[in-house]
Amino acid sequence: MADATGRRKPFWNPSLGYIIITVILVLACTSHADPFNRGKVDDDAVNCSESRTCAKCAERPSCSWSLKRQTCVNMTRRPELLMVNVRAHCPRLTAVDTFVYKTQLPFAYKVKVSNDVSGFVKYLARTNVTCSLEGAAHSGTVDEDADTIECAAISIDHLAVDERRLMVYHYGVQFDGVPLRIDDGADNYFAVYDAHYCRAANKTGRCVECFWDDPAPLYTTSYYKRCSAGNACTGLFEYHDRRNATAAAGPQHGHRRTSGVYAPPAGACPDMTIASVEPPTAPWSGGATLVITVKNHDLLTESRKPTVTVAGRDCIYPKTADRETITCTVGPPKPDDSAAGPVHVSYGPLRLTSAQTFRFVYPEPTALSPTCGPVSGGTLLRIAGRHMDAGSTATVSVGPAGVPCQLVARREDHALCVTGPADGPAAGAVTVVFDKSLNRTVQGAVEFRYAGDPVLNARQPFTGIASGGTYVGVRGRHLACVGNATLYVDDPDGVRHYAGCAVRNDTFMECRSPALDAPRPPSNATAPAVPVLLNFGFRVHFAGHTMDLSPQPDFPGYRLYADPVFADFETDGRNVTINGRHMDRGYRPNVDLAIRLRNAKGAACAVIDTQRRQIVCVRPQPPAADVDDLRELYVTVGREFVRTVKRKKEKAADDDDGRPASGHSMGAFGAFMLLAGIFTGVCFMSLLVGMVYAVWYKQCDIRRYL
């Protein structure tokens, strides 16, 4: 290839070569990391190493168990042989025998391998298998046909056997220096019994044992075994052992360490666990009595006393209530106490931890309902609040006299109690005492009132109109505790009609009249309205039951009036007079009557006088142009009766004082003007027709002579 000057261009461009080399180096550097780990989290991020058996490791979706290394690794690492990431594919490793009698020594420790879907036994057969007994190494072999690992027989000379009934020893297996992780670490321990005291059927009676992995950063394993004094094979026996988890079977780590506290994680030992703690919360002030259930508590506490701590605070005076129950009292708080934490029960070197978290709280009653009840008691009170179930005991009292309220239930957000009888009507605060020490009063100015039975006052009439919805005021005594009050009226056919009531205070409630069929109007339109007397009463809810409040006998019945009739209205510009009938009966004008100009949203017309046949109201000062513009009124009586009233038409007769009405004069004048106009029009048309005829006739006459 040649350029413009005719010289041949080189095929390789040095600058392009430098760029290519740089890119290759960058890619090489960035790809140096393991491609299977690129973009993934590492082992520490998912804590795979905390799982120390195949079954526990394979339960975690991001982890795999390495049979070769007997450790749990992240699945994103470079794949290797003999990896298990499904629990069903884990080989099961169990000890064939875990005990022997002294008379049966020597003893050969064997491990059975089952569910071997990965060929783990074949791999073990190609490795160097060794066994260790309390740090001393012994040879081991693999039987591929029986799928077992067998250690060299141990004689009595290899064991420090003494005159004790039971002795426990630790056994371990290694292949190529890797400790073999048996499914249940307790199988790494075998017992030697004295046949003089023991029968095979009794050797495990009244015993508990547990093996667990201590949490990081200890990286140790622990084993604990305890038997009751009632076990003939062992007598009262306790054994505990802790070893390095990273090389638990190696001879260099075979020394037993028995010092320190043995604290299995919560739930790690089903045969010795804290099953429950009641209650789960307590007031911060202390004093609550806890009931703690511990599996095999009687065995663990034999010949010693347990100690209990709750969220780091001492629980004093622990007592054994039964074979699995401890009771203790939460002590007073200290400045550095925690608000929450587990419960610990310690038996000598063994410390058990509860799975549940115990909390110290501040109970706060915030609301009360109902706020009143009868003097005789029996009212179910609901005290709402927070942490109302805290502590082991609670008592409730009412008022300054401290009337007991018997607790029937406690929940986190409320408590229920039934009031006791009081000496008489009174009111006071409601107080809740938690664990006999913490007094808490319902917040705010909330009081409970003890009231007598509700009674209606005498000398008060009860009336209403047919449409209902009118105001009915009711006065009495002890009405504050009344609920769901209703006014009922029986019509002449015996049908009962209801309307609601609202209690305003202890001596007054406001009701609305029910709708009923209108009574028959009088034959004479000018006769006064005659009410119909009907049976009535008040139904209320009081003291947990429904009762009727009957009116006093001085008032014979409920007076039902016909609806008022609004015929029309007239106005002089300022005052408005509504005409009609029965307009002042069956309701209270000062409460029920409302008049508005034009429509429901119009200006109010203030009522100044109410009579049987007319109502007068004063309209707001209208503009001069609007004085004669009012044509309709919107009238309501109560909540149900609504009417639109039209303005009265001009009269066609003399007024009551004998003077001609202005409307009549204007009508006669209008008729006269109409007749005069018609007459004038007829005359004008006749004259016009005559003139046209005369002109036409004259023209016709001239043509005749031409």
Secondary structure, 3 states (H helix, E strand, C coil): CECCCCCECCCCCHHHHHHHHHHHHHHHHHCCCCCCCCCCCCHHHHCHHHCCCHHHHHCCCCEEEECCCCEEEECCCCCCCCEECCHHHCCEEEECCCEEEHHHCCECCEEEEECCCCCHHHHHHCCCEEEEECCEEEEEEEECCCCEEEECCECHHHCCCCCCCEEEEEEEEEECCEECCCCCHHHHEEEEECCCCCCHHHCCCCEEEEEEECCCCCCEEEEEEEECCCCCCCCCEEEEEEEEHHHCCCHHHCCCECCCCECCCCCCCCCCCEEEEECCEEECCCCCEEEEEECCHHHHCCCCCCEEEECCEEEEEEEEEECCEEEEEECCCCCCCCCEECEEEEECCEEEECCCCEEEECCEEEEEECCEEECCCCCEEEEEEECCCCCCCEEEEECCCCEEEEEEEECCCEEEEEECCCCCCEEECEEEEECCCEEEECCCCCCEEEECCCEECCCCCCEEECCCCCEEEEEEECCCCCEEEEEEEECCCCCEEEEEEEEEECCEEEEECCCCCCCCCCCCCCCCCCCEEECEEEEEEECCEEEEECCCCCCCCEEEECCCEEEEEEECCCEEEEEEECCCCCCCHHHHEEEEECCCCCCECEEEEECCCEEEEECCCCCHHHCCCCCEEEEEECCCEEEEEEECCCCCCCCCCCCCCHHHHHHHHHHHHHHHHHHHHHHHHHHHHHHHHHHHHHHHHHHHHC
